[in-house]
Amino acid sequence: MKKQMLVALAAGLMTAAAPAIAQPGGSTVTTATAQGPILSFGVTKEVRSRPDEATIGAGVTTTAPTAVEAMRLNAAAMDKLIAAAKARGIKAENIQTSGINLSPQYDYNNRSDGQPPRFIGYQVSNSVRATTGNIADIGPLLDALVAAGGTNVDGPWFGVKDPDAVLAGARGEAIKTAEAKAADYARLAGFRSAELVSISEGGFGGGQPPMPMARMEIAADAKSTPVEPGRVSNSLTLNFQYRLVR
């Protein structure tokens, strides 16, 4: 029954005016003049590998009666934090400010008498993100940032420096998969073969999504924070067009 349906579909598409018809699995067969219908589909390949770089975020939050004082205190605290990161071997070009926020703070307790909230000062939050290729040092780096006054820590995000190189072998696998799939479609639809018309590559991605921000308190005599890098996933999608040939 499946073969009969595909044969009927291919035969009906030999007229140039026939519309594109989507097939299960994301494939599409369209007509391309009298030369034969065009089969379009994508192939996605995933590669999991050990990460060779990681990014972590760290910051400090300060509060003071005035905005100027809150910013001053925060700047002094951030200087210590950045210095601690550099002391662990993080280069200046791999440290980037990711967010600064200044906001007034109010006390809303005991306001049931209809009185407005009591103003208590200004709060400043400042954070940076640091990237390192020393995966084994992530735990000690986190500890050093917290010891330097860091109160807001997020990450780590693991990745690879050159995902394109990691995916090089996946392209060949995707092409082999596409050739087998196109040949199968041609056979089931009653065609002799399938000729490659075009290949295009979609975007590839990898790494892990950000982890929620957390506040950390580590005792001075505690062992280093355990960090397991595991493996990260990178994937690519190749889009193919084949002409079905009788």
C-alpha positions in Angstrom: 0.0 0.0 0.0 2.8 2.4 0.9 4.6 1.7 -2.4 1.4 2.2 -4.4 0.7 5.5 -2.7 4.2 6.8 -3.4 4.1 5.7 -7.0 0.8 7.5 -7.5 2.2 10.6 -5.8 5.3 10.7 -8.0 3.3 10.1 -11.2 0.9 12.9 -10.3 3.7 15.3 -9.7 5.1 15.1 -13.2 3.1 18.1 -14.3 4.8 21.4 -13.7 1.8 23.0 -12.1 1.5 20.5 -9.3 1.9 21.9 -5.7 4.5 20.9 -3.2 3.5 18.0 -1.1 4.9 17.3 2.4 5.9 13.8 3.3 6.2 12.2 6.8 9.5 12.9 8.5 9.9 16.4 7.1 10.4 15.4 3.4 8.8 17.3 0.5 8.3 16.3 -3.1 7.7 19.0 -5.7 7.7 19.1 -9.5 10.7 20.5 -11.3 9.8 20.6 -15.0 9.6 17.4 -17.0 13.0 16.3 -15.6 11.3 14.8 -12.6 10.0 15.7 -9.2 12.2 17.2 -6.5 12.6 15.5 -3.1 13.5 17.9 -0.2 14.4 16.9 3.3 16.9 17.7 6.1 19.3 15.5 8.1 20.4 16.4 11.6 23.5 14.9 13.2 24.6 15.4 16.8 28.1 15.0 18.3 28.7 14.8 22.0 32.2 15.6 23.2 34.1 16.7 26.3 34.0 20.5 26.7 37.3 22.5 26.5 36.0 25.8 27.9 33.6 27.0 30.4 32.0 30.4 31.4 30.9 31.3 34.9 29.1 34.4 36.2 29.8 36.1 39.5 28.7 39.4 41.1 28.2 41.4 44.2 25.2 43.3 45.7 25.6 46.3 47.9 23.2 48.6 49.7 23.7 52.1 51.0 21.6 55.2 52.0 22.5 57.0 48.8 22.9 55.9 45.2 26.5 57.3 45.0 27.6 55.4 48.1 26.0 52.2 46.9 27.8 52.5 43.6 31.1 53.3 45.4 30.8 50.3 47.7 29.9 48.0 44.8 32.8 49.3 42.6 35.3 48.5 45.4 33.8 45.0 45.9 33.8 44.3 42.1 37.5 45.3 41.9 38.3 42.5 44.4 36.2 40.0 42.5 37.8 40.8 39.2 41.3 40.7 40.8 40.5 37.2 42.2 39.5 36.0 38.7 42.7 37.3 37.2 44.7 35.7 40.0 43.3 32.4 38.9 44.6 32.9 35.3 41.6 34.5 33.7 42.7 37.0 31.0 41.2 40.5 31.0 39.8 39.9 27.5 37.9 36.9 28.9 36.1 38.9 31.6 33.0 40.8 30.6 30.5 42.8 32.6 27.1 41.2 32.1 24.8 43.5 34.1 24.7 46.5 36.5 21.5 47.4 38.3 20.7 50.3 40.6 17.4 50.4 42.3 15.8 52.1 45.4 14.8 49.8 48.3 11.7 50.2 50.4 10.4 48.6 53.6 6.8 47.4 53.1 6.4 45.9 56.6 3.8 47.3 58.9 2.2 49.4 56.2 -1.4 48.4 57.1 -2.1 51.9 58.5 -2.2 53.3 55.0 1.2 54.9 55.2 3.6 54.8 52.2 6.5 52.3 52.3 9.6 53.5 54.1 12.6 54.3 51.9 15.7 52.5 53.2 18.3 53.2 50.6 19.7 52.1 47.2 20.9 48.6 46.1 23.4 48.0 43.4 24.0 44.6 41.7 26.9 44.1 39.4 28.1 40.9 37.7 30.7 39.7 35.3 31.2 36.6 33.2 34.6 34.9 32.9 35.6 32.3 30.4 38.4 29.8 30.9 39.9 26.9 29.1 41.1 25.4 32.3 38.1 23.1 33.0 39.8 21.4 36.0 40.1 24.8 37.8 36.4 25.7 37.7 35.7 24.5 41.3 38.7 26.4 42.8 37.8 29.5 40.6 34.2 29.5 42.0 35.6 29.2 45.6 38.1 32.1 44.9 35.3 34.4 43.6 33.1 33.7 46.6 36.0 34.2 49.0 36.7 37.6 47.3 33.2 38.7 48.2 31.1 37.3 45.3 27.5 36.6 46.5 25.7 35.9 43.2 27.1 33.0 41.1 25.6 31.4 38.0 26.8 28.8 35.6 29.0 27.2 34.6 28.2 27.0 30.9 30.3 24.4 29.2 31.2 24.4 25.5 33.8 23.8 22.8 36.0 26.5 21.4 35.7 25.2 17.8 32.4 23.5 17.3 32.9 23.5 13.5 35.9 21.2 13.9 33.9 18.9 16.2 31.2 18.6 13.6 33.5 17.9 10.6 32.9 14.2 10.7 29.1 14.7 11.1 28.8 16.2 7.7 30.0 13.1 6.0 27.6 11.0 8.1 24.7 13.3 7.2 25.5 13.0 3.4 25.6 9.2 3.7 22.2 9.2 5.5 20.8 11.5 2.9 21.9 9.3 0.0 20.3 6.3 1.5 17.1 8.1 2.3 16.9 9.6 -1.2 17.5 6.1 -2.8 14.8 4.6 -0.6 12.3 7.3 -1.7 13.2 6.7 -5.4 12.8 2.9 -5.1 9.4 3.2 -3.2 8.1 5.7 -5.7 9.0 3.6 -8.7 11.9 5.7 -9.9 15.3 4.4 -11.0 17.5 6.7 -8.9 17.8 10.0 -7.1 20.3 12.7 -8.3 21.6 15.3 -5.9 20.5 18.9 -6.8 21.6 21.0 -3.8 22.9 20.9 -0.3 22.7 23.7 2.3 23.7 23.8 5.9 21.6 25.2 8.7 22.9 26.6 11.9 24.6 24.5 14.5 24.4 24.9 18.2 25.8 23.4 21.3 26.6 24.0 25.0 24.2 23.9 27.8 21.5 26.4 28.9 22.3 28.8 31.7 21.9 27.5 35.2 19.8 29.5 37.6 21.6 32.1 39.7 22.5 30.9 43.1 23.9 32.5 46.3 26.9 30.6 47.6 28.5 30.5 51.0 31.6 28.4 51.4 33.5 27.9 54.6 37.2 28.7 54.5 38.2 25.1 55.4 35.8 23.4 52.9 37.1 21.4 50.0 36.8 22.8 46.5 33.4 23.0 45.0 32.9 19.8 42.9 32.2 20.5 39.2 31.6 17.7 36.6 31.9 18.9 33.0 30.3 15.8 31.5 29.8 16.1 27.7 28.3 18.9 25.6 26.2 18.4 22.5 26.8 20.1 19.1 24.5 19.5 16.1 24.2 20.5 12.5 21.4 20.2 9.9 22.0 19.7 6.2 19.2 20.4 3.8 19.1 18.3 0.6 17.3 18.4 -2.7 17.3 15.3 -4.9 15.7 14.9 -8.3 13.9 11.6 -8.8 14.9 10.0 -12.1 13.0 7.4 -14.1 
